[in-house]
Amino acid sequence: MISINKIFMIIILLFTINLAATDKILGSLDGTEVSALEITLPNDSQAINMGMDFFPFNPYYNGIGAFLGYQYYITKNSSWEILRATYVYSVETDVTGQLASNFGVAPKAIERLFLVLKSSYKYYLVYGKSLLADEFINHFRLGFIVGPGLALNKKIDADSNDFLLSTDFLINFGLVIEVYTSDSLLWYFEFQDCITIEEDWITHPSFTLGLKKMF
């Protein structure tokens, strides 16, 4: 798990980069100083998000999820993803088999993520442009994520074969980078860590690859 101190250091670094980007002396063009940095982006106020979540860090299974979400832009720099619902499909790793074959033990019931609901505040710290293959110019922005969540877990008891459900309240935080492909369409990548609000503080780190349609 990434420590909170490291996350704060990353956020402070990004904020410093953003302040540096406001410096008005950017260079010169034909002997004239360039003194403006364009960060104007389309002023849409809502978005539909869709994509895939990946949970690769659980020792007993890898999770692959499909999600759909609705996002509202409060200002140019901040937004609220009011709700994102992710259905998670899990694929077992070989840890359970190794425990059984090497040590003669195996967990009776492995708890797996089944459904994740999130509500996230996103604040964008850095705006910029990138040049791809000396031909395509793309706007991008970088920000951080924080918000509450709810996880629905499932497990099957090996002895009784009963299907059991449980819920966990979460706090999720992370980083997001968004790249515009048109005025209303974006690709984005996120890293988030969801932490359960309970005594053992279980974490669910995940990577997200998403597509956002703004309107």
N, C-alpha and C positions, 0 to 999 in steps of 0.2 A: 504494500500500500504506500502511495506517495504521502509523505507527511504534510501536515497543514503548514508548517514553517516553509517547506519548499514551495507550496502553492502560493503563499504570500510573497515569497521572493520573486516568483515568476510574474505575479500581478504587478508588483512594484517596478520590475524591469520593463514590462510592457508599458506601464504608465509613463515611465521615464522616456521610452522611445517615442511615445505619443507627444510628449512635451517637446522633445527635440525636433519632431517633424513640423512644429509650428514656427521654427526659425525661418525668417523671411529671406535670408541670403542663401539661395540654392545654387548659385553658379552664374555663369555668363553665357550669353548667346550673341555672337557677332559683336562682341565688345560691350553689350548691354547686360546689366545684372538682371537675373530672373528673380523676382521678389514675390511670387505667389505660388501657392500649392493648391491645386484643385482637388477637393475631396467631395464635390457635389455628387450625390447619388440620387436615384429616383425616390420620390417622396411617397411611395405607397404605404398604406397603413395596416394592411393585413396580409397574411400568408398562410398557405396550406403546406405542411411539411410531410414528406414521406421518405422512406428509405429503409436501411438495414442497421441493426445494432448487433455487435459482436461481443461476446463475453468469453474471452479465451483463458482466463486466469484461475478458474475453479479447478482444483486437482482431480475431481471426479467426473466432470463433464465440461464440454464446450457448448456455449449457448449461441444460437443464431436467431435473431428476432426481426420481425417486420413491424414497422410502426407507422402511425398516422397522427398528425398533430395540427393544432390551430394556433397561430401566433399573431399577436397584436402589437403594433409599433407605437410606443408611447411618445417618443421623440426620435430624432435622427440617430441618437446614440444609445437608446435603450428600448427594450421590447420585453414583452411577457408572453412566453409560450404557455397559454392558459392550460392546455391539456395535451399530453402526448401519451398514447396508449401503445404498448409494445407487447406483441405475442412472442414468447420465447420458445423455440424448439431446442431440446438438449440432445447432444450426442455424447455417449459415454467415452471416457478415456480408458487407457489400459491399467490405471492405478488399481481399480477394484480387483481385476484379475491377478495382478502382481501380488497384492496383499494376500489373496487366497492361495496362490501357488507357492509363494516364498515364505509366508508366515502362518498360513492356515487360519487367517482371520479375514472377515469382510464385513462392512457395515450392513446392518439389517435393513436400514431405510435411508436413502440419500435424498435430502431435501433439494429440490431443483426450482429455479425460477420458472414461472409459468406465464404470469402477466405482470407488467410493470406500468404503473401510472405515474406521470411526473407533471409538475407545474414549475416552470423555470423562468427566472428573471435573467435577461442577457444584457450586458453592457459592453458596448464596442469601444475599444481603446485606441486602436490603430487603423488608419485608412491608408491605402496605397494603390499603386498600379504595378503590374508585372508585364514583361514582354516575353512572349512565347515564340521561339523560332524566328526572332527578328521580324515578326510579321503581325502577330496578334497581341493587342493591348487589352488586358483584363483589369477591372477594378477588383480589389479584395479588401476585406476588413477582418480584424481579429478582436476577440472579446472574451470575457469570462462568463461563467454560468453558475447560478446558485438557486436552490429551491427545494421544496419538499417533494416527497413521493410516497408511493405505496406499492409494495411487492406482494403478489400472491404466489405462494409456493405450493408445490405438490410433492408427495412422496408415496411410495407403495411399500407397505410393510412386508418384508420377506417371509415372515411366519404366517400372518393372517391373510396376506394378499389384499389388505384393505387399502383403498385410495383415500389419502388424507390431504386436507388443505389447511394452510396456515397463512397469516398475513404479518407483514413487517412494515413499520413506518420508517421512512428513509429521509436522509438529507443528501442531496446530490450537488456536487460542484465540479467544475471543469473548465475547459477552454474550447473555443470554437473559431474556425477560420472559414469565411464565406467568400466565394469567387463568383462574380457576375458573368454569365454567358450572354445575357441580353438585359434589357431594361427591367424585366419582370421575372427572370429565371436565374436561379443560383444553384450551384453545387456547394455543399459544405461538409466539413469534416470536424468531428468533435471527439474529445477525450473526456469522459466523465467517470467519477467514482461515487457510487451510491453507498452510503453507510447506514446500517440499520440502527435505529434508536433503541438500543437494548443493552443488556449487561455485557454481552460478548462482542459487540461492535463488529458485526460481519460486514465485509466490504464486497461490492460487486463492480469492479472496474470494467469499463466498456469502451469500445470504439464505435463511432457512428459515421456512416456514409449516407448523406441525404440529398434530396432534391427539394428545392423550395420554389413555389409559385406565388409571386406577390401580386396583389390587386388592390 
